[in-house]
Amino acid sequence: MVGRDRPSRGLFLTVVPPIVLPVFMSAADSTAVATALPAIGAAFGHVEQLQWVVIANLIAATIASPVYGRLGDLVGRRRLLLISLCVYAVASLLCAAAPGLHWLLAARVLQGFGSGGLITLAQALIGEHVPARQLGKYQGYFAACIVAGSSFGPVGGGVLTEWLSWHAVFLANVPLSLVALVLASRLPKVAHSHGKFAFDVWGVVLLTLFIVPLLLALARLHYLDPSEAPVIGGFLAIAAVALPTFLWQQRRSPVALLPLNLLREPAIWRANIMSACSGASLVAMVTFLPIYFQVVSGASPAVSGLLLLPLTAGVSGGSVLTGWLVSVTGRTAILPTIGLMITALTLVALALWAPQMNRAQLSVVLAVGGVCQGTSMLVAQVTGQIVAGPRRLGVVAGAIQLSRSLGSAFGVAVAGSVLFGVLTALDPHTAALFVEMVRQGPRLLASLPAEQQALVQSELAAAFRGVFLTVACFSVTTVAVAWTMPLRRV
């Protein structure tokens, strides 16, 4: 393929600059916008609907990921990346210009349809241009970019909102998108001639009928409100009907959106499980650790953000290191097998001793766990691309990204349910108070009498043991899957 015979430096300059910005923007988007939500609520009101600014975008991006992947295989991944960047830039402008919340929600859906292609297509383009033995190194850059974007998002969003306005969070995407368009246009063109164009429209419809109610149910579950149980049950029932219907349709379709014969490959379905567990582990930790730091350790929001850096920096560094090891040794499955076992042990250590650890000790444990966590996502991507082959790079990239998105939502929902369930068993009053702290922030805890604060912090520390052990289960699942991975070398 074009680019595969280039010298190493030329290959780096050809492939990395065009993928860095799209991946970074997509990863930073949701966390940056989440930081701006209070300012958006102050401007538009409707505070009870603000979470949909993030959820609507997530749903659209999750649906779009496999669609872009399949279309990229048919008509060209470079062309689709340029289109998704244009959609993302226009939608960002519409978000910034929104006169009201409903306009903003509609623009966020459109922005999700744009951002859904950025990570999927960038990942497929790496496989299109990079030799198999070097895939690990380049996927390491890719994975590090995702974590860096997710880590930078809250900082960038907070600074832009505080110094300028929430509009600036969206406007900043426009010049970045233009730069990304220029860089992506420099990618070599690769011919895609697969005969008459045909696309699985019914597959998209049925997948949407599965994803939308599932993510809506998981989003409501995350907010820990028992009164939502009937609605959550209804959404899950719709998803439960839609999934087998989608699978039945995919078996019959000659142009399936997610070809089941590919997904049944032992290495492919294992790669998807690894991606889902990786997303569940990392996003659950990034979601709940700041709450832990603030309500149990008494850290300020700014300090809790700094305490999270060892984890996110560790994952980025671990991804790059894993990519280098894969390129040098050719070995893949052994790295997450060992790495995620160490991560699981660090999580067990947090469950047992986190309240007794000082901040330096916490940082060391999180950094070690993060470095080892970085082995999982990269190996899943490399394995999927090698097994899929050049003609189905987009399909497998879309499937792995879909698995990661669904796994992330599932991980947060399960960890939140465990946390709330343990709190309810310990003290229903503390459980209700925690729900309010999630909504209003840790300042609610500071308003309580000193004795009640100490009791609440003790009960929350006990409940967070359940969260750490739950996330450890995701890591152990990854170890089991990696241990049985049939593709062990590249």
VEXDREN-2710 file (C-alpha; in Angstrom, 1 decimal):
% VEXDREN-2710
k/r/px/py/pz
1/MET/0.0/0.0/0.0
2/VAL/1.0/3.6/-0.4
3/GLY/3.3/4.6/2.4
4/ARG/4.3/1.1/3.4
5/ASP/7.7/1.2/1.8
6/ARG/8.6/4.7/2.9
7/PRO/11.6/5.2/5.2
8/SER/10.7/5.4/8.9
9/ARG/11.0/9.2/9.2
10/GLY/9.0/9.8/6.0
11/LEU/6.3/7.4/7.1
12/PHE/6.0/9.1/10.5
13/LEU/5.6/12.6/8.8
14/THR/3.1/11.1/6.4
15/VAL/0.9/9.4/8.8
16/VAL/1.1/10.9/12.3
17/PRO/0.4/14.7/11.7
18/PRO/-2.8/14.0/9.9
19/ILE/-4.2/11.7/12.6
20/VAL/-3.1/13.6/15.7
21/LEU/-5.5/16.5/15.6
22/PRO/-8.7/14.6/14.6
23/VAL/-8.0/12.0/17.4
24/PHE/-7.1/14.7/19.9
25/MET/-10.2/16.8/19.1
26/SER/-12.6/13.9/19.3
27/ALA/-11.1/12.7/22.6
28/ALA/-11.1/16.1/24.2
29/ASP/-14.6/17.1/23.1
30/SER/-16.9/15.5/25.7
31/THR/-14.7/16.3/28.7
32/ALA/-14.2/19.9/27.6
33/VAL/-17.9/20.4/27.1
34/ALA/-18.7/18.8/30.5
35/THR/-16.6/21.4/32.1
36/ALA/-18.6/24.2/30.4
37/LEU/-22.0/22.8/31.4
38/PRO/-22.5/25.0/34.4
39/ALA/-21.9/28.1/32.3
40/ILE/-24.3/26.8/29.6
41/GLY/-26.9/26.2/32.3
42/ALA/-26.5/29.7/33.6
43/ALA/-27.1/31.0/30.0
44/PHE/-30.0/28.9/29.0
45/GLY/-31.5/27.5/32.2
46/HIS/-33.1/24.0/31.9
47/VAL/-30.4/22.7/34.3
48/GLU/-32.2/19.4/34.6
49/GLN/-31.6/18.8/30.8
50/LEU/-27.9/19.8/30.7
51/GLN/-26.6/16.2/30.7
52/TRP/-28.1/15.7/27.3
53/VAL/-25.5/18.1/25.8
54/VAL/-23.0/15.3/26.5
55/ILE/-25.3/12.3/26.1
56/ALA/-26.7/13.3/22.7
57/ASN/-23.3/13.8/21.3
58/LEU/-22.1/10.4/22.6
59/ILE/-25.1/8.6/21.1
60/ALA/-24.6/10.2/17.7
61/ALA/-20.8/9.5/17.7
62/THR/-21.3/5.9/18.8
63/ILE/-23.8/5.2/15.9
64/ALA/-21.6/7.0/13.4
65/SER/-18.4/5.1/14.2
66/PRO/-19.2/1.8/12.4
67/VAL/-21.0/3.7/9.6
68/TYR/-17.8/5.7/8.8
69/GLY/-15.7/2.5/9.1
70/ARG/-17.8/0.6/6.6
71/LEU/-18.2/3.6/4.2
72/GLY/-14.4/4.2/4.4
73/ASP/-13.7/0.7/3.2
74/LEU/-16.1/1.3/0.3
75/VAL/-15.3/4.8/-0.9
76/GLY/-11.9/5.7/0.7
77/ARG/-10.9/6.4/4.3
78/ARG/-9.1/9.7/3.5
79/ARG/-12.1/11.1/1.7
80/LEU/-14.4/10.2/4.6
81/LEU/-12.0/11.7/7.1
82/LEU/-12.2/15.0/5.2
83/ILE/-16.0/14.9/5.2
84/SER/-16.2/14.1/8.9
85/LEU/-13.9/17.0/9.7
86/CYS/-16.1/19.4/7.7
87/VAL/-19.2/18.1/9.5
88/TYR/-17.5/18.5/12.8
89/ALA/-16.3/22.1/12.0
90/VAL/-19.7/23.3/10.8
91/ALA/-21.5/21.7/13.8
92/SER/-19.0/23.4/16.2
93/LEU/-20.0/26.7/14.7
94/LEU/-23.7/25.9/15.1
95/CYS/-23.0/25.0/18.7
96/ALA/-21.2/28.2/19.4
97/ALA/-24.1/30.2/17.8
98/ALA/-26.8/28.4/19.6
99/PRO/-29.5/30.8/20.9
100/GLY/-31.1/28.2/23.1
101/LEU/-30.6/24.7/24.6
102/HIS/-32.6/22.8/22.0
103/TRP/-30.6/24.4/19.2
104/LEU/-27.5/23.4/21.0
105/LEU/-28.7/19.8/21.5
106/ALA/-29.4/19.5/17.7
107/ALA/-26.0/20.9/16.9
108/ARG/-24.4/18.5/19.3
109/VAL/-26.0/15.6/17.6
110/LEU/-24.6/16.8/14.3
111/GLN/-21.2/17.3/15.9
112/GLY/-21.4/13.7/17.1
113/PHE/-22.1/12.5/13.6
114/GLY/-18.8/14.3/12.6
115/SER/-16.7/13.3/15.5
116/GLY/-17.8/9.6/15.3
117/GLY/-15.6/9.3/12.2
118/LEU/-12.5/11.0/13.5
119/ILE/-11.1/8.2/15.7
120/THR/-12.4/5.3/13.6
121/LEU/-11.0/6.6/10.3
122/ALA/-7.7/7.8/11.8
123/GLN/-7.2/4.3/13.2
124/ALA/-8.0/2.6/9.9
125/LEU/-5.7/5.0/8.1
126/ILE/-2.8/3.9/10.3
127/GLY/-3.5/0.3/9.2
128/GLU/-3.7/1.5/5.6
129/HIS/-0.3/3.1/5.5
130/VAL/1.8/1.4/8.1
131/PRO/3.5/-2.1/7.8
132/ALA/2.3/-4.7/10.2
133/ARG/5.5/-4.9/12.2
134/GLN/5.4/-1.1/12.9
135/LEU/1.6/-1.0/13.7
136/GLY/2.3/-1.2/17.4
137/LYS/4.5/1.9/17.4
138/TYR/2.0/4.0/15.5
139/GLN/-1.0/2.7/17.4
140/GLY/0.9/3.7/20.5
141/TYR/0.9/7.3/19.3
142/PHE/-2.8/7.0/18.5
143/ALA/-3.7/5.6/22.0
144/ALA/-1.6/8.2/23.7
145/CYS/-3.3/10.9/21.7
146/ILE/-6.7/9.7/22.9
147/VAL/-5.7/9.8/26.6
148/ALA/-4.0/13.1/26.2
149/GLY/-7.1/14.6/24.6
150/SER/-9.3/13.2/27.4
151/SER/-7.0/14.6/30.0
152/PHE/-6.6/18.0/28.4
153/GLY/-10.3/18.4/27.8
154/PRO/-11.3/19.5/31.3
155/VAL/-8.4/21.9/31.6
156/GLY/-8.9/23.5/28.2
157/GLY/-12.6/23.7/28.6
158/GLY/-12.3/25.2/32.1
159/VAL/-9.8/27.8/31.0
160/LEU/-11.8/28.8/27.9
161/THR/-15.0/29.0/29.8
162/GLU/-13.5/31.1/32.6
163/TRP/-11.5/33.5/30.6
164/LEU/-13.8/33.9/27.5
165/SER/-17.1/32.1/27.5
166/TRP/-18.6/28.6/26.9
167/HIS/-19.0/29.6/23.2
168/ALA/-15.1/29.6/23.0
169/VAL/-15.1/25.8/23.8
170/PHE/-16.9/25.1/20.5
171/LEU/-15.3/27.9/18.5
172/ALA/-11.8/26.5/19.3
173/ASN/-12.7/23.5/17.3
174/VAL/-13.0/25.5/14.0
175/PRO/-9.4/26.5/13.5
176/LEU/-8.2/23.1/14.7
177/SER/-10.5/21.4/12.2
178/LEU/-9.2/23.6/9.4
179/VAL/-5.6/22.7/10.3
180/ALA/-6.6/19.1/10.5
181/LEU/-8.2/19.3/7.0
182/VAL/-5.0/20.7/5.5
183/LEU/-2.9/17.9/7.1
184/ALA/-5.4/15.2/6.2
185/SER/-5.5/16.3/2.6
186/ARG/-1.8/15.6/2.4
187/LEU/-2.3/11.9/3.0
188/PRO/-1.6/9.7/-0.1
189/LYS/-4.7/8.6/-2.0
190/VAL/-5.4/4.9/-2.0
191/ALA/-7.7/3.4/-4.7
192/HIS/-10.9/1.7/-3.5
193/SER/-12.5/-0.2/-6.3
194/HIS/-14.9/-2.7/-4.9
195/GLY/-17.5/-2.8/-7.7
196/LYS/-21.0/-1.3/-7.4
197/PHE/-21.6/0.8/-4.3
198/ALA/-24.1/-0.8/-1.9
199/PHE/-24.7/0.1/1.8
200/ASP/-26.5/-1.6/4.6
201/VAL/-29.2/1.0/5.5
202/TRP/-31.3/-1.4/7.5
203/GLY/-28.3/-2.4/9.5
204/VAL/-27.8/1.3/10.5
205/VAL/-31.5/1.6/11.5
206/LEU/-31.5/-1.5/13.6
207/LEU/-28.1/-0.7/15.2
208/THR/-29.5/2.7/16.1
209/LEU/-32.6/1.1/17.7
210/PHE/-30.2/-1.0/19.9
211/ILE/-27.6/1.7/20.7
212/VAL/-29.9/4.7/21.5
213/PRO/-32.1/3.0/24.2
214/LEU/-29.1/1.1/25.6
215/LEU/-27.1/4.3/26.1
216/LEU/-30.1/6.2/27.4
217/ALA/-30.6/3.4/30.0
218/LEU/-26.9/3.4/31.0
219/ALA/-26.9/7.2/31.2
220/ARG/-29.9/7.2/33.6
221/LEU/-28.4/4.4/35.6
222/HIS/-25.3/6.5/36.1
223/TYR/-27.3/9.2/37.9
224/LEU/-28.3/6.8/40.6
225/ASP/-32.0/7.7/40.9
226/PRO/-34.1/4.7/42.0
227/SER/-37.3/6.4/40.6
228/GLU/-35.8/5.9/37.1
229/ALA/-36.0/2.1/37.3
230/PRO/-39.2/1.7/35.2
231/VAL/-37.8/3.9/32.4
232/ILE/-34.5/2.2/32.5
233/GLY/-36.2/-1.2/32.3
234/GLY/-38.2/0.0/29.3
235/PHE/-35.1/1.2/27.4
236/LEU/-33.3/-2.1/28.1
237/ALA/-36.3/-4.1/26.9
238/ILE/-36.2/-2.2/23.5
239/ALA/-32.5/-2.8/23.2
240/ALA/-33.0/-6.5/24.1
241/VAL/-35.4/-6.8/21.2
242/ALA/-33.4/-4.7/18.7
243/LEU/-30.1/-6.6/19.2
244/PRO/-31.2/-10.1/18.0
245/THR/-33.1/-8.4/15.2
246/PHE/-30.0/-6.6/14.1
247/LEU/-27.9/-9.8/14.3
248/TRP/-30.5/-11.7/12.2
249/GLN/-30.5/-8.9/9.6
250/GLN/-26.7/-8.8/9.5
251/ARG/-26.5/-12.6/8.8
252/ARG/-28.8/-12.1/5.8
253/SER/-27.4/-8.9/4.4
254/PRO/-24.8/-9.2/1.5
255/VAL/-23.3/-5.8/2.5
256/ALA/-23.6/-6.1/6.3
257/LEU/-22.6/-3.1/8.3
258/LEU/-20.7/-5.3/10.8
259/PRO/-20.0/-8.6/9.0
260/LEU/-20.6/-11.4/11.5
261/ASN/-18.2/-13.8/9.8
262/LEU/-15.4/-11.2/10.6
263/LEU/-16.6/-10.6/14.2
264/ARG/-16.7/-14.3/14.9
265/GLU/-13.0/-14.6/14.2
266/PRO/-11.5/-15.7/17.6
267/ALA/-8.9/-12.9/17.5
268/ILE/-11.5/-10.2/16.5
269/TRP/-14.1/-10.9/19.1
270/ARG/-11.4/-11.1/21.7
271/ALA/-10.0/-7.7/20.5
272/ASN/-13.5/-6.2/20.9
273/ILE/-13.9/-7.5/24.4
274/MET/-10.4/-6.1/25.3
275/SER/-11.4/-2.8/23.9
276/ALA/-14.7/-2.8/25.8
277/CYS/-13.0/-3.7/29.1
278/SER/-10.3/-1.1/28.5
279/GLY/-12.9/1.6/28.0
280/ALA/-14.9/0.4/31.0
281/SER/-11.8/0.5/33.3
282/LEU/-10.4/3.8/32.2
283/VAL/-13.6/5.8/31.9
284/ALA/-14.9/4.5/35.2
285/MET/-11.7/5.5/37.0
286/VAL/-11.6/8.9/35.4
287/THR/-15.3/9.5/36.2
288/PHE/-15.2/8.4/39.9
289/LEU/-11.7/9.2/41.1
290/PRO/-12.2/13.0/41.1
291/ILE/-15.3/12.4/43.3
292/TYR/-13.3/10.1/45.6
293/PHE/-10.5/12.7/45.9
294/GLN/-12.9/15.5/46.7
295/VAL/-15.4/13.8/49.1
296/VAL/-13.1/11.2/50.8
297/SER/-9.6/12.9/50.6
298/GLY/-10.9/16.5/50.9
299/ALA/-9.1/17.7/47.8
300/SER/-10.2/20.8/45.9
301/PRO/-11.5/20.3/42.3
302/ALA/-8.2/21.7/41.0
303/VAL/-6.1/19.4/43.2
304/SER/-8.3/16.4/42.3
305/GLY/-7.6/17.1/38.6
306/LEU/-3.8/17.1/39.3
307/LEU/-4.1/13.8/41.3
308/LEU/-5.7/12.2/38.2
309/LEU/-2.7/13.1/36.0
310/PRO/-0.5/10.1/37.1
311/LEU/-3.2/7.7/35.9
312/THR/-3.8/9.5/32.5
313/ALA/-0.1/10.2/31.9
314/GLY/0.6/6.6/32.8
315/VAL/-1.9/5.2/30.3
316/SER/-0.4/7.5/27.6
317/GLY/3.2/6.5/28.4
318/GLY/2.2/2.8/28.7
319/SER/0.6/3.0/25.2
320/VAL/3.7/4.4/23.6
321/LEU/5.9/1.9/25.5
322/THR/3.7/-1.0/24.5
323/GLY/3.8/0.1/20.8
324/TRP/7.6/0.2/20.9
325/LEU/7.8/-3.2/22.5
326/VAL/5.4/-4.7/19.9
327/SER/7.5/-3.2/17.1
328/VAL/10.8/-4.5/18.6
329/THR/9.7/-7.9/19.7
330/GLY/6.7/-8.7/17.6
331/ARG/4.9/-10.0/20.6
332/THR/1.4/-8.8/21.4
333/ALA/-0.9/-10.8/23.7
334/ILE/1.7/-11.3/26.4
335/LEU/1.9/-7.6/27.1
336/PRO/-1.8/-7.1/28.3
337/THR/-1.7/-10.5/30.0
338/ILE/1.0/-9.3/32.3
339/GLY/0.1/-5.6/32.3
340/LEU/-3.6/-5.9/33.2
341/MET/-2.8/-8.4/36.0
342/ILE/-0.5/-5.7/37.5
343/THR/-3.3/-3.1/37.0
344/ALA/-5.8/-5.4/38.8
345/LEU/-3.4/-5.7/41.7
346/THR/-3.1/-1.9/42.0
347/LEU/-6.9/-1.7/42.1
348/VAL/-7.1/-4.3/44.8
349/ALA/-4.4/-2.3/46.7
350/LEU/-6.6/0.8/46.4
351/ALA/-9.6/-1.1/47.6
352/LEU/-7.7/-2.2/50.7
353/TRP/-5.6/0.7/51.6
354/ALA/-6.5/3.9/49.7
355/PRO/-7.9/5.8/52.7
356/GLN/-4.6/5.2/54.5
357/MET/-2.4/6.3/51.6
358/ASN/-1.1/9.8/51.3
359/ARG/-1.3/11.6/48.0
360/ALA/2.3/10.7/46.9
361/GLN/1.5/7.0/47.5
362/LEU/-1.8/7.3/45.6
363/SER/0.0/8.9/42.7
364/VAL/2.6/6.1/42.5
365/VAL/-0.1/3.4/42.6
366/LEU/-2.2/5.1/39.9
367/ALA/0.8/5.7/37.7
368/VAL/1.9/2.0/37.8
369/GLY/-1.7/0.9/37.1
370/GLY/-2.0/3.4/34.3
371/VAL/1.2/2.4/32.5
372/CYS/0.1/-1.3/32.6
373/GLN/-3.5/-0.3/31.5
374/GLY/-2.0/1.3/28.4
375/THR/-1.1/-2.2/27.1
376/SER/-4.7/-3.3/26.4
377/MET/-6.2/-0.8/24.0
378/LEU/-3.2/-0.8/21.7
379/VAL/-3.0/-4.6/21.4
380/ALA/-6.7/-4.8/20.6
381/GLN/-6.3/-2.3/17.8
382/VAL/-3.2/-4.0/16.3
383/THR/-4.7/-7.5/16.5
384/GLY/-7.9/-6.4/14.8
385/GLN/-6.2/-4.7/12.0
386/ILE/-3.8/-7.5/11.2
387/VAL/-6.6/-10.1/11.2
388/ALA/-9.0/-8.0/9.2
389/GLY/-6.7/-7.3/6.4
390/PRO/-6.4/-4.1/4.2
391/ARG/-9.9/-4.3/2.7
392/ARG/-11.8/-4.4/6.0
393/LEU/-9.7/-2.0/8.1
394/GLY/-12.6/0.4/8.5
395/VAL/-15.1/-2.3/9.5
396/VAL/-12.8/-3.6/12.3
397/ALA/-11.9/-0.1/13.4
398/GLY/-15.5/0.9/13.7
399/ALA/-16.4/-2.3/15.6
400/ILE/-13.5/-1.8/18.1
401/GLN/-14.5/1.8/18.6
402/LEU/-18.2/0.8/19.1
403/SER/-17.1/-1.8/21.6
404/ARG/-15.0/0.8/23.4
405/SER/-17.9/3.3/23.6
406/LEU/-20.4/0.8/24.8
407/GLY/-17.9/-0.6/27.3
408/SER/-17.2/2.9/28.6
409/ALA/-20.8/3.6/29.2
410/PHE/-21.3/0.2/30.8
411/GLY/-18.3/0.6/33.0
412/VAL/-19.5/3.9/34.4
413/ALA/-23.0/2.6/34.9
414/VAL/-21.9/-0.6/36.7
415/ALA/-19.3/1.2/38.9
416/GLY/-22.0/3.8/39.8
417/SER/-24.5/1.1/40.6
418/VAL/-22.0/-0.7/42.9
419/LEU/-21.1/2.5/44.6
420/PHE/-24.8/3.5/45.2
421/GLY/-25.8/-0.1/46.2
422/VAL/-23.1/-0.4/48.8
423/LEU/-24.0/3.1/50.2
424/THR/-27.6/2.1/50.4
425/ALA/-26.8/-1.0/52.3
426/LEU/-24.6/0.9/54.7
427/ASP/-26.8/4.0/55.2
428/PRO/-29.7/5.1/53.0
429/HIS/-29.3/8.6/54.2
430/THR/-25.7/8.8/53.0
431/ALA/-26.8/7.2/49.7
432/ALA/-29.3/10.0/49.2
433/LEU/-26.7/12.6/50.2
434/PHE/-24.2/11.2/47.7
435/VAL/-26.8/11.6/44.9
436/GLU/-27.1/15.2/45.8
437/MET/-23.3/15.6/45.9
438/VAL/-23.0/14.2/42.4
439/ARG/-25.5/16.8/41.2
440/GLN/-24.3/19.8/43.3
441/GLY/-20.7/19.1/43.9
442/PRO/-18.6/18.3/47.1
443/ARG/-19.5/21.7/48.6
444/LEU/-22.6/20.1/50.0
445/LEU/-20.4/17.9/52.2
446/ALA/-18.6/20.9/53.5
447/SER/-21.9/22.4/54.8
448/LEU/-22.5/19.4/57.1
449/PRO/-21.4/19.3/60.8
450/ALA/-17.9/17.9/61.4
451/GLU/-19.1/14.7/63.0
452/GLN/-21.5/13.9/60.1
453/GLN/-18.8/14.8/57.6
454/ALA/-16.5/12.2/59.1
455/LEU/-19.2/9.6/59.1
456/VAL/-20.1/10.2/55.5
457/GLN/-16.5/10.2/54.4
458/SER/-16.0/6.8/56.2
459/GLU/-19.0/5.3/54.5
460/LEU/-18.0/6.7/51.1
461/ALA/-14.5/5.2/51.5
462/ALA/-16.1/1.8/52.2
463/ALA/-18.3/2.1/49.1
464/PHE/-15.4/3.1/46.9
465/ARG/-13.8/-0.2/47.8
466/GLY/-16.6/-1.8/45.7
467/VAL/-15.8/0.6/42.8
468/PHE/-12.1/-0.3/42.8
469/LEU/-12.9/-4.0/43.0
470/THR/-15.4/-3.7/40.2
471/VAL/-12.9/-2.0/37.9
472/ALA/-10.4/-4.7/38.9
473/CYS/-12.8/-7.3/37.5
474/PHE/-12.7/-5.5/34.1
475/SER/-8.9/-5.8/34.2
476/VAL/-9.0/-9.5/35.1
477/THR/-11.4/-10.1/32.2
478/THR/-8.9/-8.5/29.9
479/VAL/-6.2/-10.8/31.3
480/ALA/-8.3/-13.9/30.6
481/VAL/-9.1/-12.8/27.0
482/ALA/-5.5/-11.8/26.2
483/TRP/-4.2/-15.1/27.6
484/THR/-6.3/-17.0/25.1
485/MET/-5.7/-14.7/22.1
486/PRO/-4.8/-16.9/19.1
487/LEU/-2.7/-14.1/17.4
488/ARG/0.3/-13.7/19.7
489/ARG/2.9/-12.2/17.4
490/VAL/3.1/-9.9/14.4
END
